[in-house]
Amino acid sequence: MWGNILWCVIGLIVGLIVGFFGARIFMKKYLKKNPPINEKMIRAMMQQMGRTPSQKQVNQVMKAMNKAQ
């Protein structure tokens, strides 16, 4: 009886750990394939604020965004 309960608890713990790391890997791949923001979005956002961004400024913002992830 106690053996069955122990195996269930161990199975649950292993399943949670595997599920966590599996979801983490999936999300990293998804975000790498579909980034939440790109250069066109940054350029449009800066133009809406009344600035004409240079490529250097766009690159700096992209680098900062990637560093924050």
C-alpha positions in Angstrom: 0.0 0.0 0.0 2.6 2.5 1.0 4.7 1.5 -1.9 2.0 2.4 -4.4 1.5 5.8 -2.8 5.2 6.4 -2.9 5.4 5.5 -6.6 2.5 7.8 -7.4 4.2 10.7 -5.6 7.5 10.0 -7.3 5.8 9.8 -10.7 4.0 13.1 -10.0 7.2 14.9 -9.1 9.1 13.5 -12.1 6.2 14.5 -14.4 6.2 18.1 -13.0 9.9 18.4 -13.5 9.8 17.0 -17.1 6.8 19.2 -17.9 8.4 22.3 -16.6 11.6 21.9 -18.6 9.7 20.8 -21.7 7.5 23.9 -21.6 10.6 26.1 -21.1 12.4 24.6 -24.1 9.2 25.0 -26.2 8.7 28.6 -25.2 12.4 29.5 -25.9 12.1 28.0 -29.4 8.8 29.8 -30.0 10.1 33.2 -28.9 13.3 32.8 -31.0 11.2 31.9 -34.1 8.5 34.6 -33.4 10.2 37.5 -31.6 7.8 39.8 -29.7 9.3 42.9 -31.3 11.4 43.5 -34.4 13.2 46.4 -36.0 10.2 47.5 -38.0 8.1 47.9 -34.9 10.9 49.9 -33.1 11.3 52.2 -36.1 7.5 52.8 -36.3 7.3 53.4 -32.6 10.1 56.0 -32.7 8.5 57.7 -35.7 5.2 57.9 -33.8 7.1 59.7 -31.0 8.3 62.3 -33.6 11.8 61.0 -34.0 13.6 59.8 -37.1 15.7 56.9 -35.9 19.0 56.1 -37.3 20.1 52.4 -37.8 22.4 52.8 -34.9 19.6 53.8 -32.6 17.4 51.0 -33.8 20.3 48.5 -33.2 20.8 49.9 -29.7 17.2 49.4 -28.8 17.2 45.8 -30.3 20.3 45.0 -28.3 18.7 46.3 -25.1 15.5 44.3 -25.8 17.5 41.1 -26.4 19.6 41.6 -23.3 16.4 42.0 -21.2 15.1 38.6 -22.3 
